[in-house]
Amino acid sequence: MDEERIDLKTSEDAGPHIGSKRLIAYRQGTLPEAEHEAVQEHLSLCRRCTGLLRELRAFEAAAAGEVAAGPEPLQQEAWESLVQRLPREAPAVRPAAADAKPRHVPYWIYGVAAALLLTVVALSVWAAATVRQERRRLARIERQLQEREEALAAAQRALAETERQLNAARGRIQGLEQERLASERDEQSPQPPLGRDRTVLASRIEVSITPRFALRDEERPENSLLRGGGAVNPVRLPPPAKRFTVSLSPPDHPADGEYRFELVNGGGEVLWASQWPANAILGDAGTSVSIRGLGPGRYRLRVASLNPDGSPTRFDEYLLQVEK
């Protein structure tokens, strides 16, 4: 430590001492020209740096074989002495021993490195497999949820259709019951005919009236309804049942109260008449009228909404041309 402190001190005549790197570069001739002249001037004034330069030349000559090399311990001791004299920033380049051998890395280090590499690869493969399994599981769950939603939607549609059919059946039952009651009332006190037509109730004619409903996602077939206002509606008798069904939608008729239906032939005779409550014959798509027992010819189907006292408030008439 004392020698280092002495090396770092500056001289009044020569200036600061030369470092080991600059001294070696000067010896090898790699310094720039201006710095080379400055070092040479310092060496002419500083005995210490000049002595170090001489020792460096002697050591290089001994290392190159110009001077007989002494035993290995003496060379090592000379080198360490030179290194201690050089400033601390000089690189400690030690001469290689004649019998020096390269150091070998222990085999267990290679084993540990290989084990670590295998561990990293195994973890990567496991992570990738786990991610794929999770993605497949999520995709399977999503498919199951979608299938359940579709099944639920189908069940809801089926339930709505069942309710609609049930309401239609209830309407038919109520209609039949009302028809039976109306028939009993007609037998006890026959209804007067509408207009000046004669009443001839034909027992061979069967008429049933039911509410008409539209199915879900089905457009209402307006062109299949009977047309009023004097328009002739052709009807064909399908064999062998001799029964046909027509549909009508009385406009501006109240949804409550009662309706009276009459079937009149071309001679003005009332072949059939009945009275129905509105909630038993009106559906969201109108009313269906099924008739059996008519032969070919022209007929009139009359529909009248009634006041509580039995007087008609509105009267509609539909012309039917029945053909085979």
C-alpha positions as CSV (number, residue, x, y, z in Angstrom):
1,M,0.0,0.0,0.0
2,D,2.9,2.4,0.7
3,E,4.4,1.8,-2.7
4,E,1.1,2.5,-4.4
5,R,0.8,5.8,-2.6
6,I,4.3,6.6,-3.7
7,D,3.4,5.7,-7.3
8,L,0.5,8.1,-7.3
9,K,2.5,11.1,-6.0
10,T,3.7,13.6,-8.5
11,S,7.3,15.0,-8.9
12,E,8.0,18.6,-9.1
13,D,10.3,18.1,-12.1
14,A,8.9,15.1,-14.1
15,G,5.2,15.3,-13.2
16,P,2.9,12.3,-12.4
17,H,4.3,8.8,-13.0
18,I,3.4,6.8,-16.1
19,G,0.8,4.1,-15.6
20,S,1.4,0.5,-16.5
21,K,-0.9,0.5,-19.6
22,R,0.8,3.6,-21.1
23,L,4.3,2.2,-20.3
24,I,3.5,-1.1,-22.0
25,A,1.9,0.8,-25.0
26,Y,5.1,2.9,-25.2
27,R,7.2,-0.2,-25.2
28,Q,5.1,-1.7,-28.0
29,G,5.0,1.5,-30.0
30,T,1.2,1.9,-30.1
31,L,0.9,5.3,-28.5
32,P,0.0,8.4,-30.6
33,E,3.0,10.5,-31.6
34,A,2.2,13.4,-29.2
35,E,1.7,11.1,-26.2
36,H,4.8,9.1,-27.2
37,E,6.9,12.2,-27.0
38,A,5.4,13.2,-23.7
39,V,6.2,9.7,-22.2
40,Q,9.7,9.8,-23.6
41,E,10.3,13.3,-22.0
42,H,9.0,11.9,-18.7
43,L,11.3,8.9,-18.8
44,S,14.3,11.3,-19.3
45,L,13.4,13.0,-16.0
46,C,11.9,10.1,-13.9
47,R,14.3,7.4,-12.7
48,R,11.6,5.3,-11.2
49,C,9.6,5.0,-14.5
50,T,12.8,4.4,-16.4
51,G,13.8,1.6,-14.0
52,L,10.3,0.0,-14.5
53,L,10.7,0.2,-18.3
54,R,14.1,-1.5,-18.0
55,E,12.6,-4.3,-15.9
56,L,9.8,-4.7,-18.3
57,R,12.3,-5.1,-21.2
58,A,14.3,-7.6,-19.2
59,F,11.2,-9.6,-18.4
60,E,10.1,-9.6,-22.0
61,A,13.5,-10.8,-23.1
62,A,13.5,-13.6,-20.5
63,A,10.1,-14.6,-21.6
64,A,11.1,-14.7,-25.3
65,G,14.2,-16.8,-24.5
66,E,16.8,-14.2,-25.1
67,V,18.0,-14.6,-21.5
68,A,18.3,-18.0,-19.9
69,A,15.1,-18.7,-17.9
70,G,15.5,-19.7,-14.3
71,P,13.4,-22.1,-12.4
72,E,9.6,-21.7,-12.5
73,P,9.5,-20.4,-8.8
74,L,12.0,-17.7,-9.6
75,Q,10.2,-16.6,-12.7
76,Q,7.0,-16.4,-10.7
77,E,8.7,-14.5,-7.9
78,A,10.2,-12.0,-10.4
79,W,6.8,-11.5,-12.1
80,E,5.1,-10.8,-8.8
81,S,7.8,-8.3,-7.8
82,L,7.3,-6.5,-11.1
83,V,3.6,-6.5,-10.8
84,Q,3.8,-5.0,-7.3
85,R,6.0,-2.2,-8.7
86,L,3.8,-1.4,-11.6
87,P,0.8,1.0,-10.9
88,R,-2.4,-0.8,-9.9
89,E,-4.2,-0.1,-13.2
90,A,-1.6,-2.2,-15.1
91,P,-3.0,-5.6,-16.3
92,A,-1.6,-8.5,-14.3
93,V,-0.4,-10.7,-17.2
94,R,1.2,-13.7,-15.7
95,P,3.5,-15.9,-17.7
96,A,1.9,-19.3,-18.5
97,A,3.7,-22.2,-16.8
98,A,5.3,-24.7,-19.0
99,D,3.3,-27.5,-17.5
100,A,0.0,-25.6,-17.1
101,K,-3.0,-27.6,-18.2
102,P,-6.5,-26.3,-19.2
103,R,-9.1,-26.5,-16.5
104,H,-11.9,-29.0,-17.2
105,V,-15.5,-28.4,-16.2
106,P,-16.7,-31.1,-13.9
107,Y,-19.1,-33.6,-15.5
108,W,-21.7,-33.1,-12.8
109,I,-22.2,-29.5,-14.0
110,Y,-23.1,-30.8,-17.5
111,G,-25.5,-33.2,-15.8
112,V,-27.2,-30.4,-13.8
113,A,-27.5,-28.3,-16.9
114,A,-29.0,-31.2,-18.9
115,A,-31.5,-31.9,-16.0
116,L,-32.5,-28.2,-15.9
117,L,-33.0,-28.2,-19.7
118,L,-35.1,-31.3,-19.5
119,T,-37.2,-29.8,-16.7
120,V,-37.9,-26.7,-18.7
121,V,-38.9,-28.7,-21.8
122,A,-41.1,-30.9,-19.7
123,L,-42.8,-27.9,-18.1
124,S,-43.4,-26.3,-21.5
125,V,-44.9,-29.5,-22.9
126,W,-47.1,-29.9,-19.8
127,A,-48.3,-26.3,-20.0
128,A,-49.2,-26.6,-23.7
129,A,-51.1,-29.8,-23.1
130,T,-53.0,-28.3,-20.2
131,V,-54.0,-25.2,-22.3
132,R,-55.2,-27.5,-25.1
133,Q,-57.3,-29.6,-22.6
134,E,-58.8,-26.5,-21.1
135,R,-59.7,-25.1,-24.5
136,R,-61.4,-28.4,-25.5
137,R,-63.3,-28.5,-22.2
138,L,-64.5,-24.9,-22.6
139,A,-65.6,-25.6,-26.2
140,R,-67.5,-28.7,-25.1
141,I,-69.3,-26.8,-22.3
142,E,-70.2,-24.0,-24.8
143,R,-71.7,-26.7,-27.2
144,Q,-73.7,-28.2,-24.4
145,L,-75.0,-24.8,-23.3
146,Q,-76.0,-24.0,-26.9
147,E,-77.8,-27.4,-27.3
148,R,-79.6,-26.8,-24.0
149,E,-80.7,-23.3,-25.1
150,E,-82.0,-24.7,-28.4
151,A,-83.8,-27.5,-26.6
152,L,-85.4,-25.0,-24.2
153,A,-86.5,-22.8,-27.1
154,A,-88.0,-25.8,-28.9
155,A,-89.8,-26.8,-25.7
156,Q,-91.2,-23.2,-25.3
157,R,-92.5,-23.2,-28.8
158,A,-94.1,-26.6,-28.3
159,L,-95.7,-25.4,-25.1
160,A,-97.0,-22.3,-26.8
161,E,-98.5,-24.4,-29.6
162,T,-100.0,-26.8,-27.1
163,E,-101.6,-23.9,-25.2
164,R,-103.0,-22.6,-28.5
165,Q,-104.5,-25.9,-29.4
166,L,-105.9,-26.3,-25.9
167,N,-107.6,-22.9,-26.1
168,A,-109.0,-23.9,-29.5
169,A,-110.3,-27.2,-28.1
170,R,-111.9,-25.3,-25.2
171,G,-113.5,-22.9,-27.7
172,R,-114.9,-25.8,-29.6
173,I,-116.3,-27.4,-26.5
174,Q,-117.9,-24.2,-25.4
175,G,-119.2,-23.7,-28.9
176,L,-120.8,-27.2,-28.9
177,E,-122.3,-26.5,-25.5
178,Q,-123.7,-23.2,-26.7
179,E,-125.0,-24.8,-29.8
180,R,-126.8,-27.4,-27.8
181,L,-128.3,-24.8,-25.5
182,A,-129.3,-22.7,-28.5
183,S,-130.9,-25.6,-30.1
184,E,-132.9,-26.3,-27.0
185,R,-134.0,-22.6,-26.9
186,D,-134.9,-22.7,-30.6
187,E,-137.1,-25.7,-30.0
188,Q,-138.8,-24.0,-27.1
189,S,-139.1,-20.5,-28.8
190,P,-137.9,-20.4,-32.4
191,Q,-136.0,-17.3,-33.3
192,P,-137.6,-15.0,-35.9
193,P,-135.8,-14.9,-39.2
194,L,-133.6,-11.9,-40.2
195,G,-135.3,-10.0,-43.0
196,R,-138.2,-11.4,-44.9
197,D,-136.9,-14.9,-45.5
198,R,-138.8,-17.9,-44.5
199,T,-137.5,-20.2,-41.8
200,V,-137.1,-23.9,-42.7
201,L,-134.7,-25.5,-40.3
202,A,-133.4,-28.6,-42.1
203,S,-132.4,-31.3,-39.7
204,R,-130.0,-33.0,-42.2
205,I,-127.7,-29.9,-42.2
206,E,-124.8,-30.0,-39.7
207,V,-122.9,-26.8,-38.9
208,S,-120.1,-26.4,-36.4
209,I,-118.4,-23.0,-35.6
210,T,-115.0,-22.8,-34.0
211,P,-112.5,-20.0,-33.4
212,R,-109.6,-19.8,-35.9
213,F,-106.0,-19.3,-34.7
214,A,-102.8,-18.6,-36.6
215,L,-99.8,-20.7,-35.8
216,R,-96.5,-19.1,-34.7
217,D,-94.4,-17.6,-37.5
218,E,-97.3,-18.2,-39.9
219,E,-98.8,-15.4,-41.8
220,R,-102.6,-15.1,-41.7
221,P,-104.0,-16.3,-45.0
222,E,-106.3,-13.3,-45.6
223,N,-107.1,-14.5,-49.1
224,S,-108.7,-17.7,-47.7
225,L,-111.3,-15.7,-45.9
226,L,-114.8,-15.3,-47.3
227,R,-115.5,-12.0,-49.1
228,G,-118.6,-10.0,-48.3
229,G,-120.2,-7.1,-50.1
230,G,-122.0,-9.2,-52.7
231,A,-118.9,-11.1,-53.9
232,V,-119.5,-14.8,-54.8
233,N,-117.3,-17.2,-52.9
234,P,-116.9,-20.6,-54.8
235,V,-116.9,-23.7,-52.6
236,R,-116.1,-27.2,-53.8
237,L,-117.6,-30.3,-52.0
238,P,-114.9,-32.8,-51.3
239,P,-116.2,-36.4,-51.7
240,P,-117.1,-38.5,-49.9
241,A,-117.6,-36.5,-46.7
242,K,-119.8,-33.9,-48.3
243,R,-118.5,-31.4,-45.7
244,F,-116.6,-28.2,-46.4
245,T,-115.1,-25.5,-44.2
246,V,-115.0,-21.8,-44.8
247,S,-113.3,-19.0,-42.8
248,L,-114.5,-15.5,-42.1
249,S,-113.5,-12.6,-40.0
250,P,-116.4,-10.3,-39.2
251,P,-115.0,-6.7,-39.2
252,D,-115.7,-4.3,-36.4
253,H,-117.6,-6.8,-34.4
254,P,-117.4,-6.6,-30.6
255,A,-115.4,-9.2,-28.8
256,D,-118.1,-9.8,-26.2
257,G,-121.8,-10.3,-26.5
258,E,-123.4,-12.9,-28.8
259,Y,-123.6,-13.6,-32.5
260,R,-126.4,-15.2,-34.6
261,F,-125.5,-17.3,-37.7
262,E,-128.0,-18.2,-40.4
263,L,-127.7,-20.4,-43.5
264,V,-130.2,-19.4,-46.2
265,N,-130.8,-21.1,-49.6
266,G,-131.4,-19.5,-52.9
267,G,-135.2,-19.5,-52.3
268,G,-134.8,-17.4,-49.2
269,E,-135.4,-20.2,-46.7
270,V,-133.4,-20.3,-43.5
271,L,-131.9,-23.8,-43.5
272,W,-130.0,-23.5,-40.3
273,A,-129.7,-20.9,-37.5
274,S,-127.8,-20.7,-34.2
275,Q,-126.7,-18.2,-31.6
276,W,-123.1,-18.2,-30.1
277,P,-121.2,-16.2,-27.5
278,A,-118.3,-14.1,-29.0
279,N,-115.6,-15.7,-26.8
280,A,-116.5,-19.1,-28.2
281,I,-116.2,-18.3,-31.9
282,L,-113.7,-15.5,-32.3
283,G,-110.0,-16.3,-32.6
284,D,-107.0,-14.3,-33.5
285,A,-107.4,-15.3,-37.2
286,G,-111.2,-15.1,-37.3
287,T,-113.8,-17.9,-37.3
288,S,-114.1,-21.3,-39.0
289,V,-117.5,-22.6,-40.2
290,S,-117.8,-26.3,-41.1
291,I,-121.0,-27.2,-43.0
292,R,-122.3,-30.7,-44.0
293,G,-125.5,-31.7,-45.8
294,L,-125.6,-29.0,-48.5
295,G,-126.0,-29.9,-52.2
296,P,-124.7,-27.8,-55.1
297,G,-126.3,-24.4,-55.4
298,R,-126.0,-20.8,-54.1
299,Y,-126.4,-20.1,-50.4
300,R,-126.0,-17.1,-48.1
301,L,-124.3,-17.2,-44.7
302,R,-125.5,-14.4,-42.5
303,V,-123.7,-13.1,-39.4
304,A,-125.3,-10.6,-37.0
305,S,-124.0,-9.2,-33.7
306,L,-126.8,-8.9,-31.1
307,N,-127.7,-6.4,-28.4
308,P,-128.5,-7.7,-25.0
309,D,-132.2,-7.6,-26.0
310,G,-131.6,-9.7,-29.0
311,S,-131.8,-7.0,-31.7
312,P,-129.0,-7.0,-34.3
313,T,-126.4,-4.2,-34.2
314,R,-124.5,-5.3,-37.3
315,F,-125.3,-7.6,-40.2
316,D,-122.9,-9.2,-42.7
317,E,-123.8,-11.6,-45.5
318,Y,-121.5,-13.9,-47.5
319,L,-122.6,-15.6,-50.8
320,L,-121.5,-19.2,-51.2
321,Q,-121.5,-21.0,-54.6
322,V,-121.3,-24.7,-53.7
323,E,-120.1,-27.0,-56.6
324,K,-119.2,-30.6,-56.9
